């Protein structure tokens, strides 16, 4: 399986950012995004999805990405995770950052859930028994743990991915609407695991649920028209989001 | 003089102040000379011993059958005397525009006498006109008051650009272009000395007011709006409201700079207070704007 990024922040095969280009202290223990731009080619020319995004997330801080459909929230999450590369700008990953929680795209379909866990535990240097115990309990997959992932439903795949990601001691969690996984009872279970048991973790989340944002985030980045603005007043950010 | 035409009740309208007081005093003198008293009342009663006087534009509107005398002072002088009494410029502007706009709507009323300071220099003539209107003999009347006008810039703008054209409209019967000074509008979170409104925030009302009386007829409203360079994809709307939304226009500037929006309004309400609203239709994360100019042009 290709891990979505390498620990320490630098995508494999890409050079270190040139010191002095952005003035970023590479020892900074934070997630820092500077002048981030992402363009996609389209039939009618390049479309700039993100246009100069800036924010910072330090240890224990929680920032929510708010915006309408197509505003670039998921694109930004993918950029943070290294799943896509920016057109320009800097992403400094000074915290041990997860892949997007519940992202099941990195599993090897022919392998069982159990074997995927063994593989992931080695990559992320997490004791396998600890991962197995947690994931078995959390994901509620039962005997399906020992079935090939290719037979899993999308929901099962997401629950496996979420369980694995929660079993690793990340310093910063990337969340892309993870609470939408499973039934209501499972979603409540996710909320407790993510927001209460891991209250010490930094979090960067793309989410539509303003109640979660107001309850758990201390800042919000509102995206509109490719531009973004960080608000320390989360209530104001939610009010703006509600009328975008 | 034939007392058959002498009214038992009259309506009197004007801008509060020395000129109005002079006018009412002259009415009293003329009637007293004819052996009649003049008494201001709030409601008409039968067999009242004096000539009953109802004051105000609303009374005039509610009693269309009564003779109407309007004492319309020069707007700047009237505004100055009103401000000397009470410094609430917006309230005075509302009152004055309501009077003028209401009178414009009653221009075809019979009988109507319009007394203006530019003709009261000829005292004997005005005494004769007023006496004829009342059905009494003319008599000697005092000169009308005259004051040197000195207003601040905002009050001068109000008097020159809004009130004077409306009064001219009343006098000549020709509708004039008038401008509402921006200072007459209320603005969202306005910071004194800051020329533009910060748009960052949820959708909301940015400008509203001035709650002035506007003359009847079809008008083209022109708004000059200044937008900052980072206005982005921001949606605005302008509404004109007078007892109902009479017009609404959506605006979406293509970038920073000064833009003009215009829309047409049919005003049928005589002197009812009207409101212009400028909305931010969607939440904004950047940008600033300012309302620079609001003009009403007759169509």
Boltz contact constraints between the chains, C-beta under 6 A:
constraints:
  - contact:
      token1: [A, 222]
      token2: [B, 285]
      max_distance: 6.0
  - contact:
      token1: [A, 224]
      token2: [B, 285]
      max_distance: 6.0
  - contact:
      token1: [A, 225]
      token2: [B, 232]
      max_distance: 6.0
  - contact:
      token1: [A, 225]
      token2: [B, 233]
      max_distance: 6.0
  - contact:
      token1: [A, 229]
      token2: [B, 285]
      max_distance: 6.0
  - contact:
      token1: [A, 239]
      token2: [B, 202]
      max_distance: 6.0
  - contact:
      token1: [A, 240]
      token2: [B, 202]
      max_distance: 6.0
  - contact:
      token1: [A, 240]
      token2: [B, 283]
      max_distance: 6.0
  - contact:
      token1: [A, 243]
      token2: [B, 202]
      max_distance: 6.0
  - contact:
      token1: [A, 243]
      token2: [B, 203]
      max_distance: 6.0
  - contact:
      token1: [A, 243]
      token2: [B, 282]
      max_distance: 6.0
  - contact:
      token1: [A, 243]
      token2: [B, 283]
      max_distance: 6.0
  - contact:
      token1: [A, 244]
      token2: [B, 282]
      max_distance: 6.0
  - contact:
      token1: [A, 244]
      token2: [B, 283]
      max_distance: 6.0
